[in-house]
Amino acid sequence: MNLDEKPTVESIRKMVRHLEGVWSRTHAKWEVVDSYYQQTFRLWPDGLDRPEWLKPARSRSIVDHATDHQLAHEPIVSRPPVEDDEEAKRKADRVEPALKAIMDEASLLEPSLTWKQVGKHLLLYGYAVVEDALDTKVMQSRRNKIRQGRNEPDEEFEQRQRVQRNKSKTMMPFRVRAPHPSRVLLDPSEKQPRIAIKHGQRRSIDLEDITRNRLNINGRYRRGDVTSWDSEGDPFAWVMTDEYWTECWHALVADSKLLFVEKNTWGFVPFSHAFAGFGQQVTSIEEDDPSYLAVGVLEPVMPSLKAQAQAVAGRHNALLDATFNPVGTTMDSSELQDQLSRGDIIEMGNRSDVWRMDIPQLPRWLFASEEWLDRDIEQGTFTRALAGIREQGVSTVGQQAILSTAAGRKFVSPSRQLEHLATRSASHILQWIDVIGMTLTVQGHQISPSDIQHDYACKVSFELIDPVLQMQSRELGMREVQQGLKSKETYWSADARLEDATGERRRLLEDLIRNDPEVQKILAGEVMKEAGLLDLIERQQAAQEDGAAGMGMGMGGPPPMNGGGGGQPPPILGPDGMPLQQTMGTPPGPAGGLREMRQGLTPSVPGPSRVGQNRAG
C-alpha cells in the first residue's frame, strides 16, 4: 500500500484489518488486565459454589500508588535559544512559560488529567498513546468576524466586539489527549508512526459539526472531498468511525461512508506512542508480536494476585464459620429453632442433645504462605516504601532514602517515555503556532511566531521533587553563586527551576528602581493624587505660604524658612512624620539610621538599642 496515494474506503478498511490483526493478542491481554484493575476477575473456577464478592484492592492500589508517587504530572518546559545573542535568549525565555501554560491548560481541558492518564496507561498496559489535535470549534470562533445587526444598538455591538477580541487572543485551540491505547492503531515497530487510525465511536452530532466546519463563508467546502452528515434522527447516537492519518492525507469514514478526504497540511501524524519498557521481545521470529513489549506492572504477578485473593477469601469464610458456628441437635430442628427464638433457655432431655459444631483450627503455615505471596507481589511490582510506608527495621531518613532511590529505578524507563511523548506534543504545538501564524495569550503569557523563529525544538521533563533535597540543593547553589562558582541564571534554571530568566532579571531591575528615593517620591505623589490627598496638601501649603507672607509684611521680617522661603516648598512628610526621602528607600543597616525607631511600641516597652537594631538590619 502506497501511503502517498489518496485513501479510499476500501484501502482504509484494509489497513484497519491489518493493524487489528497485529494488535489482536495485545488487546485480548489488556482485557484480562482490566479485569484485575477493575476487580472483576473470576476468583474460583467454574462449578465451585464459593463466594466471589471478596477481592482485595491490591491490584488497583499497585497501579494507583505507582502512578501517584513515581510519575510526576507537572510538565517543566525548557527551550534552547536559536542563536547565542541576547535577543534569542529573551525569546526563548518568553516561549518557556507560555508553552508550559498551554500544556497545563490543555491538560485541564480534558475530562481527566492528560499526563496522569498517560502515566497510568504506561504502568497498567505497558503502552500509551498521545493525541494532539486542533479544536475546530475554537478555531472557527477565533476566525469569526462580528457584524452589526440592522437594528442592533451600538452598545451591544461594542460589547460583542470586545468579547470577540478576547476570544481571538485567549481561546486556546490546542488539545492534548490520552486515548485508550486500544482505540488508536499504530505501527508498533516505529516510534514516529507514518500511519495512524483512530478506531472508535463518535456521536452523530459531532460528525455533523465536523463536516459543517469545513464549509467556507460562501457555503462551499474549503478543500478536499466532503460529504455532509445529517443527525436529524438521533443526534446523540453512537456511530463507528475510522479516522485515517498519514503525513500526506487525512480522511474520516463513518458507518462505511467516506465523509471527507483532505491533504494533511500539518506535515506530521498527530499521534505519538511508547512502550513502558517492562516487556521483552522473544527470540522466535514467528512470535514477533507487540504483546511481548506491552507489559504492565500487573501482568507478571496476576497469578500471585489471584492466589492472594483466594487466600483472603478462604480465611474470611473460615472466620464467618467460626463466628456463626452452627448448632447440632438430635432433637427436631424446627422445635429447637422455635425454642431459641423465644429466649436463651431451651428445654432438652439430655445434655448431649444440643451442641456446637467444631471450629476448624487454621494452621500457622497458612498465614506464612500468604506472606510469601505478598513478598512475591512486592518484588514483581514495587516496594511499599515508594508508597510512603517505612520498611521494618529502617530507622533513619538516610536509610529510607537509599531504599527509595534503589526501588525507584524501576520507573526510570516509563518516566523517560512520558517525557518524550510530552516533548513531541510541545513541538507540535510550536509548529502549529508558527504555521498558522497565531498569537496566543494563555494565563497571562503571550506567544507569537516571531518568538519561535521557525524552530520547534524544546524539552519537557517531569521531575519528582523531594522538598528536603530541593532545599539543600538551593542552599548549596546560593553558596556557589556567592563564591562566584555559579552564575545566577544557572542557579535559577538548575536549582530554583525558574523558567523565565529574562523576566526575573527585569523584575530585579524594577526592584532596584523602586528603591531609588526620587522614584519613590514620584510614586508616592501619584498614589496621593489617586487617593485625593494631593489637593489637600497643596491647599495647605498655599495657606501656609500666604500666612507666612502676611506675617513677613506685617512685621517687616523675612518669611520663615520652613514655610517655603526662597521659593522652596516644604518637604512631604511620610507616615512616621519624617521627610519622604528619609522614610522610604533608605538602605538597611547603619546606612538606614535615619529611619531607626527610637521609641518603644507602648509606654511599658523600652526603646530598642541602636546597636541591636543596626545588627538586625
Secondary structure, DSSP 8 states (H G I E B T S, - for coil): --TTS---HHHHHHHHHHHHHHHHHHHHHHHHHHHHHTT-S-SS-TT---------SHHHHHHHHHHHHHS--S-EEE---SSSSHHHHHHHHHHHHHHHHHHHHHHHTSSS-HHHHHHHHHHHTSEEEEEEEE-HHHHHHHH------TT--HHHHHHHHHHHHHHHHH---EEEE---GGGEEE-TT-SS-SEEEEEEEEEHHHHHHHHHTTB-TTSSBSSSEE------S-TT-EEEEEEEEESSEEEEEETTEEEEEEE-TT-S-SEEEEE-S-----S-GGG--GGGT---SSGGGHHHHHHHHHHHHHHHHHHHHHHT--EEESS-HHHHHHHHHH-S----SSGGGEEE-------HHHHHHHHHHHHHHHHHS--GGGGT---TT--SHHHHHHHHHHHHGGGHHHHHHHHHHHHHHHHHHHHHHHHHT--EEETTEEE-HHHHTT----EEE-----HHHHHHHHHHHHHHHHTTSS-HHHIIIIIS--S-HHHHHHHHHHHHHHTSHHHHHHHHHHHHHHHT-HHHHHHHHHHHHHHHHHHHHHHSS---GGGTGGG-----B-TTSSBHHHHSS--SGGGGGGG---S-SSTTS----HHHHHHH-
